[in-house]
Amino acid sequence: MAGRKSTKTAPVEPMETMGSAIKALMEEKGISEDLVFSTVESIIKDAYKQQYKPYENCVVRWNDAHDNIDVFVQKTVVDGEQYGVIDPIEISLEDARRLDPQCDIGDELLIPFNPKNLKRQSIQQARTDARKSFRSITNDKQYNEYKNKEGQLIKGYFLRQMPNGDIWVNIGTIEGLLPNRNQSPRENYDGYGVNDSILCYVESVKEDDHGVHVILSRTHSELVRKLFELQIPEIQQQQIDIVKVVRMAGMRTKVAVVSRNENIDPIGACIGLQGNRIKTIMDEIEGERIDIVRYDSNPVNYIRNALAPAEVKDIVVIDKNVFQAVAIVDKSQQALAIGKQGVNVRLASKLCDWMIEVKTQEEFDEMDISQAAREKAESIFGGEEQGETDVQQPAQTGAAGISAEPAAADNSGVPEDEVPLADLPLDEKLLKKLQFHDIYSVEDFISLTPEDQAAMTDLSAEDIAEIKKVISENIDIVEDENEETEYVCPNCGQPVTPDMKVCPHCGTGLSFEEV
């Protein structure tokens, strides 16, 4: 047999095109030309292979105008009289020259093939595969498109409401579902008609065998956050940060804000001139009450602010380890602090991540909390004295936080045989930081290991050095003779021994003197 030569293509006979169907598919589904071609090519080849096992000599190509697909079978030209012909991968020289007079033995010839010649079973399987393939392509495209919108606001249009209250919303190339559980009790869609707009929060986007499912929400707390970001320029410009949003849809929302610019009042900026900004947001959620709360790094102040619009007399920290506190209010303010169905105090608890109880002074006095324990707990956060409250914001726009002056540090809880740190000329900020870590006496501090000191991340090396300096200047520390003396470097605080001349940690020169 002669050596093989280059592949030749026989003249293509006119046959029914698939061009219009392919173009319609690209326009309707928004699928790229290359993706349509590769999918159709794969389907036709698979159908051919099912009918002509085990041969895979089917070739699929775009025509020159790229408006139709041509299908061929590739056959080798052989001397049929001498060697015979293996169908469907070979063609006799005699038959081949009828298609192309220039071909010779060993040439590869592409012979036009009409897909209609495939058996009904193969065609049916190809159609099924095509539907699955294009459905998968469409789903993947829609999934990627809407997955990027997850956690964002999206404007849709009312389509229909189901008997169970669920609403289908047109959000573009797909329908989103606004379940009844994600609808605010304040909202009623009975009067909605087709194409009435609905602004929703994209809660989740999932894909399964049945397609892409976009779940929408009108109750999510992030809906309110996005509305604030949309309406408040200072938030867009990152001059004001939203620390946290908590919400009981249809009843009340609390939004904690803080300003990065000391010249900008975060509450006033969110309220807007004559309350126009907050009113726009409230109108979008059907008049639901929004409290704007000033964030404070001091939990006592933050809890006080979060209970607005109620006026709080005092905040008592019961247990800082489990984040438990009691808010003391006048009898006239108790119902307001608790709120209807406990909404106000529950939202304040969520906003601050503290367990908050609201008590009158009489109710608090009946609680089994010792005065010493109370004072120690309060001193952790600087303590609070009852002060005059700030002017309340208008009812529809939330309330500002209530400020209070910290009480002076005390020596409660320090044993009589120990020296209170509060008696030393320590900077008040350093004293507060130490008390936060339950360090109230000189003995508490000097018993700390270097690891303990390193664990207190709010105290820098300079802070530790300053505390040690104040202690050494004001206190004569007498070591227990029965205990082995431990030494630390005066510069870095790391352990050293008397035989060292230089600290191995920081290189400071050492000198040990017996007293």
C-alpha positions in Angstrom: 0.0 0.0 0.0 1.3 3.4 -0.9 2.3 5.8 1.8 -0.4 8.2 3.1 -0.7 11.7 1.8 -2.4 14.8 3.1 -6.1 14.8 4.0 -8.5 15.8 1.2 -12.1 17.0 1.5 -14.6 15.8 -0.9 -17.2 18.3 -2.2 -19.9 19.0 0.3 -23.4 18.2 -1.0 -26.1 20.7 0.1 -27.9 19.4 3.2 -30.3 20.8 5.8 -28.4 23.3 8.0 -28.5 23.7 11.7 -27.4 27.3 11.5 -30.6 29.0 12.5 -31.1 26.7 15.5 -27.5 27.3 16.7 -27.9 31.1 16.3 -31.2 31.0 18.2 -29.6 29.0 21.0 -26.7 31.5 21.3 -29.1 34.5 21.4 -31.6 32.9 23.8 -29.2 31.4 26.3 -26.4 33.9 25.8 -23.9 31.1 25.2 -20.7 31.9 23.2 -20.2 30.5 19.7 -17.1 28.5 20.7 -19.0 26.8 23.6 -22.0 26.0 21.3 -19.7 24.5 18.7 -17.7 22.4 21.1 -20.9 21.0 22.7 -22.5 20.2 19.3 -19.3 18.6 18.1 -19.1 16.4 21.2 -22.8 15.3 20.9 -22.5 14.4 17.1 -19.3 12.5 17.7 -20.8 10.5 20.6 -23.9 9.7 18.5 -21.7 8.5 15.6 -19.6 6.4 17.9 -22.6 4.7 19.4 -23.7 3.6 15.9 -20.3 2.7 14.5 -18.4 1.3 17.4 -15.5 1.2 17.9 -14.6 3.7 15.2 -14.2 7.4 16.0 -13.5 8.8 12.6 -16.3 11.5 12.7 -15.1 15.1 12.0 -17.2 18.1 12.8 -16.3 21.6 11.5 -17.8 25.1 11.2 -18.3 26.0 7.6 -16.4 29.0 6.2 -19.3 31.4 6.9 -19.5 30.2 10.5 -23.3 29.9 10.2 -23.6 26.1 9.9 -21.8 22.9 10.9 -20.5 20.4 8.4 -20.1 16.7 9.4 -17.6 14.3 7.8 -16.3 10.8 8.2 -12.6 10.4 7.6 -11.7 7.4 5.4 -8.4 6.0 4.1 -8.2 5.3 0.4 -7.1 1.7 -0.2 -6.8 -0.8 -3.1 -10.1 -2.4 -2.6 -9.5 -5.1 -5.3 -6.3 -6.4 -3.6 -6.9 -5.8 0.1 -10.6 -5.3 0.5 -12.3 -2.4 2.3 -13.0 -2.0 6.0 -16.2 -0.1 6.4 -16.6 2.7 7.6 -12.9 3.7 8.0 -11.7 2.9 4.5 -12.8 3.6 0.9 -11.8 2.0 -2.4 -9.7 4.0 -4.8 -12.4 3.6 -7.4 -15.1 5.1 -5.1 -12.7 7.8 -3.8 -11.9 9.1 -7.3 -15.6 9.6 -8.0 -15.5 12.1 -5.1 -12.0 13.5 -5.8 -10.2 12.5 -9.1 -6.9 13.6 -7.6 -6.8 11.3 -4.7 -4.5 8.2 -4.5 -4.0 5.2 -2.3 -3.0 6.1 1.2 -4.8 9.5 1.2 -7.1 10.5 4.0 -10.5 11.6 2.5 -13.1 13.6 4.4 -16.5 12.5 3.1 -19.6 14.5 3.9 -21.9 12.7 6.3 -25.6 13.6 6.9 -26.5 13.2 10.6 -29.9 12.0 9.4 -28.2 8.8 8.5 -27.8 8.0 12.1 -30.3 5.5 13.6 -33.3 6.8 15.5 -31.9 5.5 18.8 -28.6 7.3 18.3 -30.4 10.5 17.3 -32.7 10.4 20.3 -29.7 9.8 22.6 -27.9 12.8 20.9 -31.0 15.0 21.5 -31.1 13.9 25.2 -27.4 14.6 25.6 -27.8 18.0 23.9 -30.6 19.1 26.2 -28.6 18.0 29.3 -25.4 19.6 28.0 -27.0 23.0 27.2 -29.0 22.9 30.4 -25.8 22.4 32.3 -24.0 25.2 30.4 -26.9 27.6 31.0 -27.1 26.6 34.7 -23.4 27.1 35.1 -23.5 30.5 33.4 -26.5 31.6 35.5 -24.9 30.3 38.7 -21.7 32.2 38.2 -23.6 35.3 37.3 -25.8 35.3 40.4 -23.3 33.8 42.8 -21.4 37.0 42.4 -24.5 38.9 43.5 -24.9 36.9 46.7 -24.9 39.2 49.7 -25.9 42.2 47.5 -29.1 44.1 46.9 -31.0 43.3 43.7 -34.0 45.0 42.1 -36.6 42.5 40.8 -40.1 42.6 39.5 -43.2 40.8 41.0 -44.3 37.9 38.9 -46.7 35.8 41.0 -47.6 34.8 44.5 -48.1 31.1 45.4 -50.9 29.9 47.7 -48.3 29.4 50.6 -47.3 33.0 50.3 -44.0 32.5 48.5 -43.3 35.1 45.7 -41.5 34.6 42.4 -39.6 37.6 41.3 -38.1 38.3 37.9 -34.4 39.3 38.5 -33.1 39.1 35.0 -32.3 35.8 33.2 -33.8 33.8 36.0 -36.6 33.9 38.6 -35.7 34.4 42.2 -37.8 33.1 45.1 -38.8 35.3 48.0 -40.1 32.8 50.5 -42.9 33.7 52.9 -40.5 33.3 55.8 -38.2 36.0 54.3 -41.1 38.5 54.1 -41.5 41.2 56.7 -44.8 41.1 58.7 -45.2 44.8 57.8 -45.3 44.0 54.0 -48.4 43.0 52.1 -48.1 41.9 48.4 -51.8 41.3 47.7 -52.1 44.5 45.7 -48.9 43.9 43.6 -49.3 43.4 39.9 -46.9 42.0 37.3 -43.7 44.1 37.0 -44.2 46.0 40.3 -40.6 46.5 41.6 -39.2 44.8 44.7 -35.8 45.5 46.2 -34.4 42.3 47.8 -31.3 41.0 49.4 -29.7 38.0 47.7 -29.5 35.5 50.6 -28.2 32.4 48.8 -27.5 31.0 45.3 -27.5 27.2 44.9 -27.3 24.8 41.9 -28.6 21.3 41.6 -30.0 18.9 38.9 -33.1 21.0 38.6 -31.3 24.3 37.9 -30.2 27.4 39.7 -32.1 28.6 42.8 -31.8 32.2 44.0 -33.3 32.8 47.4 -34.2 36.4 48.2 -34.9 38.1 51.5 -36.6 41.2 52.8 -35.9 40.3 56.5 -32.2 39.9 56.6 -30.2 42.3 58.7 -27.7 42.8 55.9 -30.6 44.3 53.8 -30.5 47.3 56.2 -26.7 47.5 56.1 -26.8 47.7 52.3 -29.5 50.4 52.4 -27.3 52.4 54.8 -24.3 52.0 52.4 -26.5 53.1 49.6 -28.0 56.2 51.3 -25.1 57.5 53.5 -22.2 59.0 51.5 -19.9 59.0 54.5 -20.3 55.2 54.7 -19.5 54.9 51.0 -16.4 57.1 51.6 -15.4 54.9 54.6 -15.5 57.9 57.0 -18.1 56.1 59.0 -18.1 52.3 59.7 -21.1 50.1 60.4 -19.9 47.9 63.3 -23.0 45.7 63.5 -26.6 45.4 62.5 -29.2 43.4 64.4 -32.8 43.1 63.4 -36.2 41.7 64.3 -37.9 42.3 60.9 -41.1 44.2 61.1 -40.4 45.3 64.7 -37.1 47.0 65.2 -33.5 47.3 64.0 -30.4 48.5 65.8 -27.3 49.7 63.9 -24.0 50.4 65.7 -21.9 53.0 63.9 -18.5 54.6 64.6 -16.7 57.5 62.9 -13.2 57.4 61.6 -13.2 61.2 61.4 -13.5 63.0 64.7 -15.1 65.9 62.9 -18.0 63.8 61.7 -20.9 62.8 64.0 -21.8 59.2 62.9 -25.4 59.4 64.2 -26.1 62.9 62.7 -24.7 61.8 59.4 -26.9 58.7 59.3 -30.0 60.7 60.3 -29.4 63.4 57.7 -30.8 66.9 57.4 -34.3 66.9 59.0 -34.1 63.1 59.1 -34.3 62.7 55.4 -31.6 59.9 55.1 -33.0 57.6 57.8 -36.5 58.3 56.6 -35.7 57.0 53.1 -34.3 53.8 54.6 -37.3 53.3 56.9 -39.7 53.9 54.0 -38.0 51.1 52.1 -38.7 48.7 55.0 -42.2 49.9 55.5 -41.6 52.2 58.5 -39.8 49.7 60.7 -38.1 51.5 63.6 -34.3 52.0 63.4 -32.1 52.9 66.4 -28.7 54.3 65.5 -26.3 53.4 68.3 -22.9 55.0 68.9 -20.3 52.2 69.2 -18.0 52.3 72.2 -15.0 50.1 72.9 -15.9 50.2 76.6 -18.6 47.5 77.0 -20.3 49.5 79.8 -20.8 52.5 77.6 -21.7 50.4 74.6 -24.4 48.5 76.6 -25.8 51.9 77.8 -25.9 53.2 74.3 -27.5 50.0 72.9 -30.5 50.2 75.3 -31.5 53.6 73.8 -34.1 55.2 73.7 -34.3 54.2 77.3 -32.4 56.2 79.9 -30.1 54.0 81.9 -28.9 55.0 85.4 -26.1 52.4 85.8 -24.5 49.4 84.2 -23.2 46.7 86.5 -20.9 44.0 85.1 -21.8 40.7 86.8 -19.3 38.4 85.1 -16.9 39.6 82.4 -15.9 36.1 81.5 -19.4 35.1 80.4 -20.3 38.7 79.3 -23.1 39.2 81.7 -24.4 42.6 82.9 -27.3 44.3 84.6 -28.7 47.6 83.4 -30.3 49.6 86.2 -33.2 51.9 85.2 -35.9 53.9 86.8 -39.3 52.2 87.1 -40.7 54.6 84.5 -37.9 53.6 82.0 -38.1 49.8 82.5 -40.8 49.0 80.0 -39.0 51.2 77.4 -35.6 49.5 78.1 -37.1 46.0 77.8 -39.3 46.9 74.8 -42.5 45.3 73.5 -42.1 41.5 73.8 -38.6 42.1 75.1 -37.4 43.3 71.6 -35.3 46.3 72.8 -33.2 44.4 75.4 -32.9 41.3 73.1 -31.6 43.4 70.3 -29.2 45.3 72.6 -27.9 41.9 73.8 -27.2 40.8 70.3 -25.7 44.1 69.3 -23.2 44.0 72.2 -22.8 40.2 72.4 -23.5 40.5 76.2 -26.3 38.9 78.3 -28.2 42.0 79.5 -30.9 42.1 82.2 -32.9 45.2 82.9 -33.7 45.8 86.6 -34.9 48.7 88.8 -32.7 49.7 91.7 -35.0 47.8 94.1 -34.9 44.7 92.0 -31.1 44.9 91.7 -30.7 45.3 95.5 -32.5 42.0 96.0 -30.0 40.2 93.8 -27.3 38.3 95.6 -24.3 40.4 94.5 -21.9 41.7 97.1 -20.8 45.3 97.0 -17.1 44.3 96.7 -17.8 42.0 93.8 -19.8 44.7 92.1 -17.1 47.3 92.6 -14.4 45.0 91.3 -16.4 44.1 88.2 -17.1 47.7 87.5 -13.5 48.7 87.9 -12.6 46.3 85.1 -14.1 48.7 82.6 -13.4 51.9 84.5 -16.7 52.1 86.4 -19.5 54.5 85.7 -21.2 57.3 87.7 -24.7 58.3 86.9 -24.4 61.4 84.7 -26.7 63.6 82.7 -28.0 62.0 79.5 -27.4 63.4 76.1 -30.2 64.9 74.2 -32.3 62.1 72.6 -32.6 61.9 68.9 -36.0 62.2 67.3 -38.1 59.0 67.9 -38.1 57.9 64.3 -34.3 58.1 63.9 -32.9 56.2 66.8 -31.0 57.6 69.8 -27.4 58.6 70.6 -25.4 57.0 73.3 -25.4 58.2 76.9 -22.1 59.3 78.2 -20.8 58.8 81.7 -17.6 59.7 83.6 -15.5 56.8 84.8 -15.2 56.4 88.6 -11.8 56.5 90.3 -10.0 53.2 90.7 -10.4 51.6 94.1 -8.6 48.9 96.1 -11.5 46.6 96.5 -10.6 42.9 96.5 -6.9 43.5 97.4 -5.8 41.5 100.5 -4.5 43.6 103.4 -1.0 42.1 103.2 -0.6 43.2 99.5 0.1 46.6 98.0 -2.6 47.9 95.7 -1.4 49.1 92.3 -3.9 52.0 92.6 -1.7 53.4 95.4 1.2 53.8 93.1 1.7 56.8 90.7 0.8 54.7 87.7 -0.8 56.2 84.6 -4.6 55.7 84.8 -4.7 54.0 81.4 -2.0 51.4 82.5 -3.9 50.8 85.7 -7.2 50.1 83.8 -5.4 47.7 81.5 -3.9 45.8 84.4 -7.3 45.7 86.2 -8.9 44.3 83.0 -6.6 41.3 83.5 -7.5 41.0 87.2 -4.2 42.4 88.3 -4.9 44.7 91.3 -1.8 44.5 93.5 2.0 44.7 93.1 2.2 41.0 94.2 -0.2 40.1 91.3 2.1 41.8 88.8 5.5 40.5 90.0 4.1 36.9 90.0 3.5 37.1 86.3 5.7 35.0 84.1 7.2 36.4 80.9 4.6 34.2 79.0 1.8 35.8 81.1 3.1 39.3 80.2 3.3 38.4 76.5 -0.2 37.1 76.5 -1.5 40.6 77.5 -1.4 42.0 74.0 -2.9 45.3 75.0 0.3 46.0 77.1 3.4 46.9 75.0 7.0 46.2 76.1 7.2 49.9 76.9 4.1 49.6 79.2 5.6 46.7 81.0 8.9 48.5 81.5 7.1 51.6 82.8 5.1 49.5 85.3 8.3 47.8 86.5 10.0 51.2 86.8 7.2 52.6 89.0 7.2 49.6 91.2 11.0 49.5 91.7 11.0 53.3 92.5 8.2 53.0 95.1 8.3 49.5 96.6 11.1 47.6 98.3 10.5 44.0 97.4 11.8 41.4 99.9 12.3 37.9 98.6 11.3 34.9 100.6 14.6 33.4 101.9 13.2 29.9 101.6 12.5 30.4 97.9 15.1 30.4 95.2 15.6 33.8 93.8 14.6 34.4 90.2 16.0 37.2 88.1 14.7 38.9 85.0 16.4 41.3 82.6 15.5 44.9 83.6 15.1 45.7 79.9 13.2 42.9 78.2 11.9 41.0 81.3 13.2 37.7 80.2 14.7 35.2 82.8 18.4 35.5 83.6 20.8 33.9 86.1 23.5 35.4 88.3 26.3 33.9 86.2 25.3 35.9 83.1 27.1 39.2 82.3 24.9 40.0 79.3 21.2 39.2 78.7 21.1 36.5 76.0 17.8 37.9 74.8 18.4 41.6 74.2 22.2 42.1 74.9 21.8 44.4 77.9 24.7 44.3 80.4 23.8 42.7 83.7 25.1 43.3 87.3 24.0 41.3 90.3 24.4 42.9 93.7 23.6 41.3 97.0 21.5 43.3 99.4 
